[in-house]
Amino acid sequence: MDRIEAMRVFVRVAELGNFTRAAEMLHMPRATVTKLVYQLETRLGARLLQRTTRSVRLTTDGEAYRERCVRLLADFEEVESAFSHAIANPAGRLRVDFPPSIGRLIVVPALPDFLACYPKIELELGFSDRLVDLVREGVDCVLRVGTSNDGTLVSRPIGELEQVTCAAVSYLARYGEPKSIADLAIHRAVNYVSASTGRILDFEFMLAGEKQFVPVTSAIALNNADAYVAAAEAGIGLIQAPRYHLEAGLRSGLLCEVLPEFRPPTLPIAVFYPHRRHLSQRVRVFVEWLIEAIRPICARNSG
């Protein structure tokens, strides 16, 4: 039994909670995946997975072993990448997570250039607004907006995203355009629900250099950025969002910025990855590429 391969298979089964899906992702027969995990458990003398007809869950021993496997596999890949060929031609699977709107509008359209430069890297991309646990979920790096580092991850700041307050022209024709913060009392908003806290986010404005939170009456709350913008385009109410996400609507005339003299504060954007003694070469080249891909949408005066 190839123990390294068995560890990789076990980690994938643990991540997906399903032997069939793991086999599909690994391009292996399901019987081979099952056999490797069984051999691993036999060698260790411990049950790693609790199997039922509907699910596969980690046992206590399995959780502890999975965490060790993730670290060992990362170390093994670092050793391999220490050789010049691996440095010049990084290869292997790379798992990355993005906010859906940035992934769809900015990252995916730019990917052909990266894939042409690094054809041996296999990307597995996730698009979610939730706070991904990189270590637990085996994710190599994430792009986060408006999230400070809690010290458990390495942070590579990229810049600041400019935000604007806007509404559909159809909404403004019906309700009028707010000319002051006080005017918002008679307007309607589309509320956004934070994926990390589950709370509705109030509007924010910079007034005399100070951040001020302003609740605005709303009949709808959404937890997806694309749906949030779509609701504004449908004329439901005012929204606040990063300019890159609204650019198409603003250019076409479907959306119109309001209260430009009281813009919301900018949002920090950064790449995060786990602390490691040596960063694998494929993560390194992707992070550098991603930073260059994101910088054009950052505010002009950001670092």
SVG drawing of the C-alpha trace seen along z (x, -y; Angstrom):
<svg xmlns="http://www.w3.org/2000/svg" viewBox="-43 -67 60 71">
<polyline fill="none" stroke="black" stroke-width="0.4" points="0.0,0.0 1.3,-3.5 0.7,-5.2 1.0,-8.7 -1.7,-7.9 -3.8,-6.3 -3.6,-9.4 -4.6,-11.6 -7.6,-9.3 -8.6,-9.3 -8.4,-13.1 -10.6,-13.5 -13.2,-11.1 -13.2,-12.9 -13.6,-16.3 -16.5,-15.1 -18.1,-12.7 -18.8,-10.3 -16.7,-7.5 -18.4,-7.8 -17.8,-11.6 -14.2,-11.2 -13.6,-8.5 -15.0,-10.8 -12.8,-13.7 -9.7,-11.5 -10.5,-9.8 -10.3,-6.4 -12.6,-3.4 -14.8,-3.5 -13.6,0.0 -10.0,-1.3 -10.9,-4.2 -12.8,-1.9 -9.9,0.6 -7.2,-2.0 -9.2,-3.4 -9.8,0.1 -6.1,0.9 -5.2,-2.3 -7.6,-1.5 -6.2,2.0 -2.6,0.8 -3.4,-1.7 -5.7,0.6 -8.3,-2.1 -11.7,-3.0 -11.3,-6.3 -14.7,-6.6 -18.2,-5.9 -20.1,-4.5 -23.9,-4.4 -26.1,-3.9 -26.5,-7.7 -23.3,-9.3 -19.6,-8.9 -18.4,-10.7 -15.1,-10.9 -14.6,-9.1 -12.6,-10.8 -9.5,-8.9 -10.3,-9.8 -10.5,-13.5 -7.1,-13.5 -5.6,-11.4 -7.0,-13.7 -5.4,-16.8 -2.1,-15.0 -2.5,-13.8 -3.2,-17.3 0.0,-18.6 2.1,-15.6 0.8,-15.9 1.6,-19.6 5.1,-18.9 5.6,-16.2 4.6,-18.6 7.0,-21.2 9.9,-18.7 9.0,-17.9 8.7,-21.6 12.2,-22.2 13.7,-20.9 14.3,-23.2 12.0,-21.4 9.1,-21.7 9.9,-25.4 9.9,-26.1 7.0,-23.8 4.7,-23.7 2.1,-20.9 -0.7,-19.4 -4.1,-20.2 -4.8,-23.7 -8.0,-24.4 -9.0,-28.1 -12.2,-29.8 -13.5,-33.2 -16.5,-35.4 -18.9,-34.5 -19.1,-37.9 -15.3,-38.4 -14.9,-34.9 -17.4,-35.3 -16.6,-38.8 -12.9,-39.1 -11.1,-35.8 -12.6,-33.3 -12.3,-35.6 -8.6,-36.0 -7.9,-32.3 -6.9,-31.4 -3.6,-33.3 -2.8,-31.5 -3.6,-28.1 -1.5,-28.8 1.5,-29.6 1.0,-26.7 -0.6,-23.8 0.3,-21.2 -1.6,-22.9 -5.1,-21.5 -7.4,-24.1 -10.4,-23.3 -12.3,-26.6 -15.1,-27.2 -17.4,-30.2 -19.1,-31.0 -19.9,-33.9 -19.3,-31.8 -16.2,-31.9 -14.2,-28.9 -12.0,-27.0 -8.9,-26.5 -7.2,-23.9 -10.2,-21.9 -11.4,-21.9 -8.0,-21.4 -8.2,-24.7 -4.9,-26.2 -5.9,-29.8 -8.9,-32.1 -9.7,-35.6 -11.6,-37.6 -13.3,-41.0 -13.8,-43.1 -12.4,-40.4 -9.5,-41.1 -7.0,-38.4 -7.5,-36.6 -3.8,-35.7 -4.2,-32.1 -3.5,-32.7 -0.9,-34.5 -2.5,-37.6 -1.4,-39.2 -3.3,-42.5 -4.1,-43.6 -5.8,-46.9 -9.2,-48.6 -12.4,-48.2 -14.4,-51.4 -18.0,-51.1 -21.0,-53.2 -24.6,-53.6 -26.9,-53.2 -30.4,-52.3 -32.1,-51.5 -33.2,-54.4 -36.7,-52.9 -36.6,-53.1 -35.4,-56.8 -38.1,-57.7 -40.7,-56.4 -39.3,-57.5 -37.0,-60.3 -33.3,-60.7 -32.0,-61.1 -30.0,-64.3 -28.9,-63.8 -28.5,-61.1 -31.7,-62.3 -33.6,-61.7 -33.0,-57.9 -35.8,-57.9 -38.3,-58.0 -36.6,-55.5 -36.4,-51.7 -33.3,-49.5 -32.4,-46.0 -30.9,-44.5 -27.8,-42.3 -27.4,-39.5 -23.8,-38.8 -22.7,-35.2 -20.3,-35.3 -22.7,-36.7 -26.2,-36.1 -27.0,-39.7 -28.5,-42.4 -25.9,-45.0 -26.9,-48.6 -25.8,-51.2 -22.5,-52.8 -21.4,-56.3 -18.2,-58.4 -19.3,-61.7 -16.6,-64.1 -14.1,-61.3 -16.2,-59.1 -18.0,-55.9 -21.8,-56.2 -24.3,-53.3 -27.7,-54.2 -30.6,-51.6 -32.9,-52.0 -36.4,-50.5 -36.5,-47.3 -39.0,-44.7 -36.3,-42.2 -33.1,-40.7 -30.6,-38.6 -27.4,-36.7 -26.0,-36.4 -24.1,-39.3 -25.3,-38.6 -29.0,-38.4 -28.4,-41.6 -27.4,-43.5 -30.1,-41.9 -32.7,-43.1 -31.4,-46.7 -31.5,-46.4 -35.1,-45.2 -35.9,-48.5 -36.7,-47.1 -34.5,-49.6 -31.1,-51.2 -28.0,-49.1 -24.4,-49.6 -21.8,-47.4 -18.2,-47.5 -18.0,-49.5 -16.6,-46.5 -19.8,-44.6 -22.0,-47.5 -19.8,-48.7 -21.9,-47.1 -25.1,-48.5 -23.7,-51.9 -22.2,-52.0 -25.4,-50.9 -27.5,-53.4 -29.6,-50.8 -28.1,-51.8 -27.3,-55.3 -25.0,-56.3 -26.6,-58.4 -25.1,-60.4 -21.6,-60.4 -20.4,-63.0 -21.1,-60.5 -19.6,-57.3 -19.4,-54.2 -16.0,-53.3 -13.7,-51.2 -13.4,-47.4 -10.0,-45.7 -9.4,-42.8 -6.6,-40.2 -5.5,-36.7 -5.2,-34.3 -3.4,-31.0 -2.3,-28.7 0.9,-29.2 3.6,-26.8 7.3,-26.7 7.6,-26.8 4.8,-27.8 4.3,-25.3 5.3,-26.7 1.9,-26.3 0.3,-28.3 3.0,-30.9 2.6,-31.4 -1.2,-31.5 -1.2,-34.0 1.1,-36.3 -1.0,-36.0 -4.2,-36.6 -2.9,-39.7 -2.1,-41.2 -5.5,-40.1 -7.4,-41.8 -5.4,-45.1 -7.1,-46.8 -10.4,-46.9 -9.0,-48.4 -9.4,-52.1 -6.7,-54.2 -5.0,-55.3 -5.0,-51.9 -1.6,-50.3"/>
</svg>
